[in-house]
Amino acid sequence: MSIFKYIKELANKREEVEAGGGEEQTSKQHVKGKWTARERLNYLLDEGSFVEIQPFLTERKNTENKVSLNGDGVVGGYGKINGKPVCVYAQDFTVYGGSLGEMQGKKIASILDLAGKNRFPFIGLIDSGGARIQEGVSSLDSYGHIFYRNVLYSGIIPQISVIMGPSAGGAVYSPALTDFIVMVEKTSQMFVTGPKVMQEVTGVQINPEELGGSAVHSQKSGNAHIVKATESEALDAVKDLLMFFPPDHNPEKVVISPPDKTDERPKLLELVPADSKTAYDIRRIIEQIVDIDSFIEIHEKFAKNVVVGFAKLKGSTVGLVCNQPKYRAGGLDIDASDKIARFIRFCDCFHISIITLEDVTGFLPGVRQEHEGIIRHGAKIVYAYAEATVPKITVILRKAYGGAYVALNSKALGADMVFAWPQAEIAVMGPEGAVSILNNEEIKIGSNPQEAREEMIKAYREKHANPYTAAALGMVDDVIFPDQTRIKLIQSLEIMYNKQEERPKKKHGNIPL
Ligand code: HXC
């Protein structure tokens, strides 16, 4: 018998697998403005680099599925992005709504193993109605195998999830366990309990977008780190992110080149208003400090009072944690604490140096904040900075008051280098607040309370609200000229590229959650 019979049979089977749920389901997907799993992978991966695994994996014959599910509703394997290997899967909504059956779960778990054992970033493209109902407990079990591996390889390889359609029920928790979630406007939603069940159980009527659309998760819940208008932009965001990440947790020795005259930034002398109460946009400062157009913001619309993101400094990846004086005076609250702590921990896992740009009056006061747990959440910032052993540098631009001064990478928490600009005020609290607590009675009984108050504020500012007291005590390593900030940071990283910091051996710490 000719071999060609077998070749033809294989070709036919491949064609059948590649057709996914068939023409009708594919055109439904296109009508919704969504690509198919294979179209997404084609766009994401370098041309011709995709190597598919387990294309013929299908459901057990004893399930109640009505049709045969070649590939079991997921396409996956490995490929390259900008020449670097990645492991990837894309759920196929044309097959039972991308729902996760036993075999789909096994395939995703094996791709995660491939990524973890070979130390490649792992990317999931999610488009799924959750646990495949007709496969019962086997689908739930399969989710467990995926979650277990998300956790097993957490901190070993970067993991990114892109939500490209519904992500319902069990489909939310693997993304939630990965390092970054990217969502697509209008076509992606995430919810543990969908609108239909929500109405049934609670009587609340809500549409999918209002319940778990990209706006909800990027602004309110904080589940989504990046939101893009289209599928192609969302996949481009993944490509951009990967430019900042090493393939795994093994330290790469990146020798940074020394600074030169071109690294001076005279504009920094004008960008921060001298009056400590006037707002400004911290992004303008970041732009001046990092390599041109290299900053990628994470959680842009969530907890806007702080700004975090990745950038390059003389070509080397850094993570930036900054107060944003434009929103709530850059104060720290519950969401800001979660945002900062999670970002620091990612940087620390993957040896990314952390630069903190500080201008903050403190933790935001408020009954709601206290009752909802600012103590527990704020402690995460302290924990994350103290735990991190990557190079950690702080620049105090203007204000560094109270608990926020300590929490935001102070020398005592293990900062390698703390710089302050000459206008910096480092104190327990601002002069006005301090005087009204310390000198209130004295002011009241004087002949000219207003004048007395102003004098006391001036005296406090001279004594406490300047960078030199902290510099004299070694809590600030140097008071620097603002236009030299980029140079100082590059010089610091030059010496810290080989930083080693041993900690006592333990199973793991217990970060406040
Ligand atoms: C089996 C499913 C499915 C599921 C969708 N489908 N979800 N099949 N199991 N979970 C099928 C539909 O029957 C349909 O098949 C096809 O996929 C497309 O679905 P539609 O409903 O037509 O699409 P759409 O209108 O876009 O709505 C998508 C959806 C909706 C919002 C995802 O299907 C939905 O609400 N599904 C259920 C979501 C949910 O509650 N999942 C939680 C499961 S429990 P046909 O043949 O008609 O094309 C869970 C817990 C796990 O996940 C916990 C683990 C820790």
Boltz pocket constraint, residues with backbone or C-beta under 6 A from the ligand:
constraints:
  - pocket:
      binder: B
      contacts: [[A, 93], [A, 95], [A, 96], [A, 97], [A, 98], [A, 99], [A, 128], [A, 129], [A, 130], [A, 131], [A, 132], [A, 133], [A, 134], [A, 140], [A, 143], [A, 166], [A, 168], [A, 169], [A, 170], [A, 171], [A, 173], [A, 192], [A, 193], [A, 194], [A, 196], [A, 197]]
      max_distance: 6.0
